[in-house]
Amino acid sequence: MPGRPATLLVDTLVGRRERDGRWQQLVIFKDVRQGRPYPDHGLSTKDWAGIPPQQVKLEDLVTTKTALELARLLSEDSTFFGDLFPHAVHWSGELYLEDGLHRALRAALQQRTVLHVRVLDLDALRG
């Protein structure tokens, strides 16, 4: 659902966290959406490789996929044929995770809050 933060109950995937005697939910992504709201950028794998990775907070990312493949999530070599860094697109003030959902979720499961991501800024290019 657009506009709803993507939350995972702490006891299901990330582990429970207690603060002030209450169990909390952790917000992993800013939102979960299906599909890309931005125009096709036409970047090839080689083009993406030319964008230096930068640190991004997981909670600032909006996913563009709603489905996970458990086998890919648990695979240690899930980037064998792809880029080591996830790809994100900055569009209309939002940061959309285009590629790397499994790597981002794996980082969250490891209690990491930031991820190195290649970011294409379409806002800067159109503007």
ZIPE-V497938 format. One record per pair of residues at least 24 apart in sequence whose ideal C-beta (glycine too) atoms are under 8 Angstrom apart, sorted by sequence separation. I is the first residue (numbers start at 1). J is the second residue. D is the distance in whole Angstrom. If there is no record, write none. Layout:
((I,J,D) (I,J,D))
This chain:
((5,29,8) (6,30,7) (78,102,6) (79,103,7) (95,119,7) (5,30,7) (6,31,6) (78,103,7) (5,31,6) (6,32,4) (4,31,7) (61,88,7) (3,31,7) (4,32,8) (36,64,5) (2,31,7) (29,58,6) (30,59,6) (33,62,6) (35,64,6) (73,102,5) (86,115,6) (88,117,5) (90,119,6) (28,58,6) (29,59,7) (30,60,6) (32,62,8) (33,63,7) (34,64,7) (72,102,5) (87,117,7) (88,118,7) (89,119,7) (90,120,7) (93,123,7) (2,33,6) (28,59,7) (30,61,6) (31,62,4) (32,63,5) (33,64,6) (34,65,7) (85,116,5) (86,117,5) (87,118,5) (88,119,5) (89,120,5) (90,121,4) (91,122,5) (92,123,7) (27,59,6) (29,61,5) (30,62,5) (31,63,7) (34,66,5) (53,85,4) (56,88,7) (62,94,5) (64,96,5) (73,105,6) (85,117,6) (86,118,7) (88,120,7) (90,122,6) (91,123,6) (29,62,7) (33,66,7) (62,95,7) (63,96,8) (64,97,6) (68,101,7) (69,102,7) (73,106,6) (85,118,5) (87,120,7) (89,122,6) (90,123,5) (29,63,5) (32,66,6) (49,83,7) (61,95,6) (62,96,5) (63,97,5) (64,98,6) (68,102,7) (90,124,8) (48,83,6) (60,95,5) (61,96,8) (62,97,7) (83,118,7) (61,97,5) (65,101,5) (45,82,8) (68,105,7) (45,83,7) (63,101,6) (48,87,6) (56,95,7) (63,104,8) (61,104,7) (58,104,6) (41,89,7) (58,107,7) (58,108,6) (38,89,5) (36,89,7) (38,91,4) (37,91,7) (38,92,7) (58,112,8) (59,113,7) (37,92,8) (58,113,6) (57,113,6) (58,114,7) (61,117,8) (6,63,7) (57,114,6) (58,115,6) (38,96,6) (56,114,7) (37,96,7) (55,114,5) (56,115,6) (36,96,7) (55,115,7) (56,116,8) (55,116,6) (56,117,5) (36,98,7) (54,116,7) (55,117,8) (33,96,8) (53,116,4) (54,117,7) (56,119,7) (30,94,8) (53,117,6) (54,118,8) (30,95,8) (53,118,5) (54,119,6) (52,118,7) (51,118,4) (29,97,7) (51,119,7) (49,118,8) (51,120,6) (48,118,6) (48,120,8) (29,104,8) (28,104,8) (28,105,7) (43,120,7) (41,120,6) (28,108,5) (41,122,6) (26,108,8) (39,122,7) (38,122,6) (14,108,6) (13,108,8) (14,109,6) (13,109,6) (15,111,8) (14,111,8))
